[in-house]
Amino acid sequence: MRLLVVSPNACHEVAELVRVEAERSKAPTTALTLRAATRSPGNIETGFGSLAAAVAVAELISAQRGNVDGVLVASFGDTWIPELQELIDVPVLGMTEAALCAAALQGRRISIVTVSERLTARYRDSVEYFGFSRRLASIRGIREPLRGMGKVQEHFRPTLVELARLAVTEDGADVVILAGAPLAGLARDIRPEIEVPVVDGVGAGIRFAEAIVGLHSGSRRAGSFTASPPKRRVGPSPAINAVPGVSRAADEFSTPSLAQALTSKGVPSHG
């Protein structure tokens, strides 16, 4: 089995955390290909940053069409990940849905611990999008300013442990998710200190991706995530242009400049 793991954060240290945990989580017969975005934010904690990451991830996935059996996007809280299945005819999973499913199988009430309290609203929206709102006990995040996404575990381990404990003792959590690629691998380290199961998003994503690919459920020929019909699009990368249904030859869709458009309508150009 060949899995593509995409790290949307443009941060080498975060990508390395993802790689290490993915390698530790995979089955011996699974071969991993890791790709890290270079044209996206180093820390995806805003809606606009999420949009920028989506384009970068789409390009990386499109370039691997025909080379992989499944895809894991190592990002938490992004509701655009299921739509990436329109680009490639293999299962595409995100950490959010995989972690929520893994948590739901181990407890009734789920809490999420994340790297920043600022992410609470986005994560709550994401939990609702994936249909787990009624199971959500709480979302707790670090309040202090971060000093590099690749060093969150090193700088804030005691804080993260305390947040997980509070989720259990004060919020009634039966299971805790450590959310976000910067926390990849931390669950293995702190599980003995938390009285309920602790879910790692990368580990859950790898295991669920292997399971879904192994089911051999068939390809998408209808439904929400089938490829769109050919249509005019301006500016996609060559990799996205090559996806069936996205566009025809790129030069067929060249767009005139504003000056050319005005000149063609008889408006003189001044520059």
C-alpha positions in Angstrom: 0.0 0.0 0.0 1.3 3.5 -0.9 0.1 6.4 1.1 0.8 10.1 0.4 1.1 12.2 3.6 0.8 16.0 3.0 1.9 18.5 5.6 0.2 21.8 4.8 2.3 23.8 7.2 5.3 25.4 5.5 7.5 24.5 8.5 10.2 21.9 8.2 10.2 21.0 11.9 6.4 20.3 11.8 6.8 18.2 8.7 9.5 16.1 10.5 7.2 15.6 13.5 4.5 14.3 11.1 6.9 12.1 9.3 8.2 10.4 12.4 4.8 9.7 13.8 3.5 8.5 10.5 6.4 6.1 10.2 5.8 4.8 13.7 2.0 4.4 13.1 2.0 2.7 9.7 1.8 -1.0 9.0 5.1 -2.7 7.9 3.7 -3.2 4.4 2.8 0.5 3.9 5.1 2.7 2.0 4.9 6.4 2.8 5.6 9.5 0.6 5.8 12.7 2.5 5.3 16.1 0.8 5.4 19.4 2.7 3.9 22.6 1.3 6.2 25.4 0.6 3.7 28.0 -0.5 1.4 28.1 2.6 1.6 29.6 6.1 4.0 28.1 8.6 1.2 28.2 11.1 -2.3 27.7 9.9 -4.5 29.4 12.6 -6.7 31.7 10.5 -9.4 31.2 7.9 -7.3 32.9 5.3 -4.3 30.8 6.1 -6.5 27.7 5.7 -7.5 28.8 2.2 -3.9 29.4 1.2 -3.0 26.0 2.5 -5.8 24.4 0.5 -4.3 25.5 -2.8 -0.9 24.3 -1.9 -2.2 20.9 -0.8 -4.3 20.5 -4.0 -1.1 21.1 -6.1 0.8 18.4 -4.1 -2.0 15.9 -4.4 -2.6 16.5 -8.1 1.1 15.8 -8.8 0.8 12.3 -7.2 -2.1 11.1 -9.3 -1.5 7.5 -10.2 1.3 7.0 -7.8 -0.5 6.4 -4.5 -3.4 4.4 -3.1 -4.5 6.9 -0.5 -3.8 10.4 0.9 -3.6 11.8 4.5 -3.6 15.6 4.9 -1.9 16.3 8.2 -4.0 19.3 9.1 -6.7 19.7 11.8 -9.8 21.8 11.6 -10.0 22.2 7.8 -13.4 21.4 6.3 -12.1 21.6 2.7 -10.2 18.3 2.9 -13.1 16.0 1.7 -13.4 18.1 -1.5 -9.8 17.1 -2.4 -11.3 13.7 -3.4 -12.5 15.5 -6.6 -8.8 15.7 -7.7 -7.7 12.1 -7.2 -9.6 8.8 -7.4 -8.3 7.4 -4.1 -9.4 8.0 -0.5 -8.3 11.4 0.9 -8.5 11.7 4.7 -7.8 14.6 7.1 -6.7 14.3 10.7 -9.8 15.9 12.0 -12.3 13.4 10.8 -10.0 10.5 11.5 -9.2 11.6 15.0 -12.9 12.3 15.8 -13.9 8.8 14.5 -11.1 7.2 16.6 -12.2 9.1 19.7 -15.9 8.3 19.2 -15.1 4.6 19.2 -13.4 5.0 22.6 -15.7 7.3 24.5 -19.0 9.2 24.6 -17.6 12.7 25.4 -14.6 14.1 23.3 -12.3 16.9 24.2 -9.8 18.6 21.9 -6.5 20.0 23.2 -4.8 22.3 20.7 -1.8 24.6 20.3 -3.7 27.9 20.5 -6.9 29.1 22.1 -7.4 31.2 19.0 -8.3 28.0 17.0 -11.3 27.2 19.2 -14.0 28.7 16.9 -12.6 27.1 13.8 -12.3 23.7 15.5 -15.8 24.0 16.8 -17.1 24.7 13.3 -15.1 21.7 12.0 -16.5 19.4 14.7 -20.0 20.5 13.7 -19.2 20.0 10.0 -18.1 16.4 10.5 -21.2 15.7 12.7 -19.7 15.3 16.1 -21.0 18.4 17.9 -23.2 16.4 20.3 -20.2 14.4 21.4 -17.9 17.4 22.1 -17.1 18.1 25.7 -14.7 20.9 25.3 -11.9 22.6 23.3 -8.9 23.8 25.2 -5.9 25.6 23.8 -2.7 27.3 24.9 -3.1 30.9 25.8 0.5 32.0 25.8 2.2 33.2 22.6 4.0 30.5 20.7 7.7 30.6 20.0 7.8 28.5 16.9 5.4 25.8 15.8 8.1 23.1 15.7 8.9 23.7 19.4 5.4 23.6 20.9 5.8 20.2 22.5 9.2 21.2 23.9 8.0 24.6 25.3 4.5 23.7 26.4 4.4 20.0 27.4 3.4 20.7 31.0 0.7 23.1 29.8 -0.7 20.6 27.3 -0.8 17.8 30.0 -2.7 20.1 32.3 -5.2 21.1 29.6 -5.8 17.4 28.9 -6.3 16.7 32.6 -8.7 19.6 33.0 -10.7 18.3 30.0 -11.2 15.1 32.0 -11.8 16.4 35.5 -13.8 19.6 34.6 -15.3 18.9 31.2 -16.1 15.2 31.6 -14.1 14.0 28.6 -13.9 10.2 28.1 -11.2 10.7 25.4 -8.9 13.5 24.5 -7.6 14.4 21.0 -4.3 16.2 20.7 -5.1 18.4 17.6 -2.7 19.8 15.1 0.4 18.6 13.3 2.7 20.4 15.7 1.5 17.9 18.4 2.2 14.8 16.3 3.7 12.1 18.5 3.0 13.8 21.8 0.1 11.4 22.7 2.6 8.5 23.0 4.6 10.4 25.5 1.8 11.7 27.8 -0.7 8.8 27.7 0.6 7.4 31.1 -0.2 10.8 32.7 -3.8 11.1 31.4 -6.6 8.9 32.8 -8.5 8.5 29.5 -7.4 7.5 26.0 -5.4 10.1 24.1 -5.7 10.2 20.3 -3.0 11.4 18.0 -4.3 12.9 14.8 -1.5 11.6 12.6 -1.6 8.1 14.0 -5.4 8.0 13.7 -5.1 9.3 10.1 -2.6 6.7 9.0 -4.5 3.8 10.5 -7.8 4.9 9.1 -6.3 5.6 5.7 -4.9 2.1 5.7 -8.2 0.6 6.7 -10.2 2.6 4.1 -7.8 1.7 1.3 -7.8 -1.9 2.4 -11.6 -2.1 2.2 -11.4 -1.8 -1.6 -14.9 -0.1 -1.6 -14.7 1.1 -5.2 -14.1 4.3 -7.1 -16.4 7.4 -7.2 -18.4 7.5 -10.4 -21.3 9.5 -8.9 -22.1 11.5 -5.7 -20.7 14.6 -4.1 -17.0 14.0 -4.7 -16.9 13.0 -8.4 -14.7 15.1 -10.6 -16.3 18.2 -12.0 -17.1 18.4 -15.8 -14.6 20.4 -17.9 -14.8 24.1 -17.4 -12.8 27.2 -17.9 -10.4 28.0 -15.1 -7.7 30.6 -15.0 -4.4 30.2 -13.2 -4.2 26.7 -11.8 -0.8 25.0 -11.6 0.2 22.6 -14.4 -0.4 19.7 -11.9 -4.0 20.8 -11.3 -4.5 21.5 -15.0 -3.7 17.9 -15.7 -6.6 16.6 -13.6 -9.4 15.3 -15.8 -12.4 17.6 -15.5 -10.5 20.6 -14.2 -9.5 22.2 -17.5 -8.3 21.6 -21.0 -5.0 22.9 -22.3 -3.8 25.8 -20.2 -3.1 28.0 -23.2 -6.7 27.6 -24.3 -7.8 29.6 -21.4 -5.4 32.6 -21.5 -7.1 35.7 -20.1 -6.6 39.2 -21.7 -5.3 41.9 -19.5 -7.5 44.8 -18.4 -5.7 47.1 -20.9 -6.4 44.6 -23.7 -10.0 44.3 -22.7 -10.5 48.0 -22.6 -8.8 48.6 -26.0 -11.0 46.0 -27.6 -14.0 48.0 -26.5 -12.6 51.2 -27.9 -11.2 52.6 -24.7 -7.7 54.1 -25.1 -4.9 52.7 -23.0 -2.8 55.2 -21.0 0.0 53.0 -19.9 
